[in-house]
Amino acid sequence: MAHALLDRMLTERGIEHIDIRSGGIAIYARDGMIPSLDARLVLRELDIYMQESEFSSTDLKRHRHLIEQANLILTMTQEQKQMLDAYPEASGKRIFSLREFAGEEGDIDDPAMQGEEAFRARMEEIKRCLEKSFDDLLKLSYEYI
């Protein structure tokens, strides 16, 4: 959901120089995992229509070069952030949880298996944090052009 929301925000503002990648670091992360139906349903409420074939995740444990290439890594939880510390490719990288990057505390927990309402609540939380931190994200991105 964060990828789709940020992609929408960038598109609406005509910003094309930022490359967004979604990846998983948890033990259950797999290449090719598609967004859940609940995630796609709540994104449709914002007129974001994701087809299964449009988007799939990347297992960062298997594609550590993506960690190395990243200028900024945003996670949903502190635990995910700490998991990245185990990889030398993450050394010296700017890594934040999304709430931390937005100047807040706490995690955005995975709503898996909790139903559409939980996904809607997480989507709103992600959207709020992205909007709050968008200018900082842009500032960082211009440092790497």
N, C-alpha and C positions, 0 to 999 in steps of 0.2 A: 504494500500500500504506500509506503514511504517513497519508493521509486516512482510509482505512477503519479503521486501527488506532486513531487518535486519536478518531475518531467513536465507536468501541466503548468506549474508556476513559471518554469523557464520558458516554455513555449509561448505562454500568454505575454511575456515580456520581451519576446524576440531574442532571447539569449541562446546562442548556439555553441559557444566555446566550452561549455561544461559537459563532460562525459560522465554519465551516471552508470554505475554498475551495482547490481544487487548480488550479494553473496551471503552464504551461511557459514558459520564457524562451529556451530554446535555439533554434537556427535551424530545427530539425525540428519544433518544437512547433506544433500545429494545434488549432483548435477542433474539438470533437467526437471527439477520439481516445479510443478505449475502452481500458480496462485490458487488458493482455495476458493470454492464456490462462494462462501460467505464473504470473502474479501472482494470478489468480483461483484457480488450483489450490492454491497454498500458503496463501492466506488461508482456504480451506475447511478446512484442518487446524486452524484456530482457530475453526471454526464461523462464519466470516464469508463469506456467500454474496453475491457481487456479480453481478448480471445485467448484460449489455451495455447495456441500456437505462437502468439505474439511475445510471450515472456516466459522465461524459465530461469530458475536460480542456478547459481554456481557454487560449488563446494570449494571454499577458499582453502581448505586443508589440502586439496589436490591441485589447486591452481595458485600457489603461493606467489607466483610472479605478479598476480593482480594486487596483492598486498604491497609488494615492492613498488609497483607503478603508481599507487594511489598517492595523491597529495593530501587528501583528507579522508578519514574513515569515520563514519557515524554508525554507531550500534544502537540497538534498542535498550540494552541493559548493561549494567556495570559488569556483570558476569561475562558477557560476550566481549566486552572491552578487555577484561583480564585474560580471557582465552587467547586473544591476539598476542599478548605479551610472550607467549610460549614460542612465537615464531620470530626468528632473527630478521625476517623481511619487514617486520613491524617496528623495528628499532628506529627511534627518532621520528616516527611518523606522528602526525597530528591525529590522535584518536580520541573521540569523545562519544559519550552516549548522546542521543539526540536531545534529551532533556537537559543534560549538562551543557551542550552547545548553545541551547536556548537560554542558559542562565538559571536553570531550575535544578532541583534535586529529584532523585528517584528514577525508576525505570518505566519503560513502556512494555508491559508484559505481553507475552504472546497470547492472543485470544483463541488459539486453536481449541477446538472441541467445546467451545463455550457458547456457540450460537451467534446469530446475526447481531443481536444487541451488543454483545461484547466487541465484535468487530467494528460496529458503528462507533462505539465509545473510543476504541483505540485509534480509529481513523481520524476522529475529531481531535484527539490528543496529538497525533502526529502532525496533522494539518496546522494546528495552533503553534506547535513548536517550530515547524518549518517557516511559517509566516513570521514568527517572532525573531528567528535567526537568519532570515533570508539575506539581509544586507551584509551580515558578517560572512556568510557563505560567498557572496559575490566578491567581497573584499579579498578573501583568501584566494579565490579563483583567479583574480587579476594579478596576483603575485606570481603566478605560474605561466602567464602568457608570454 
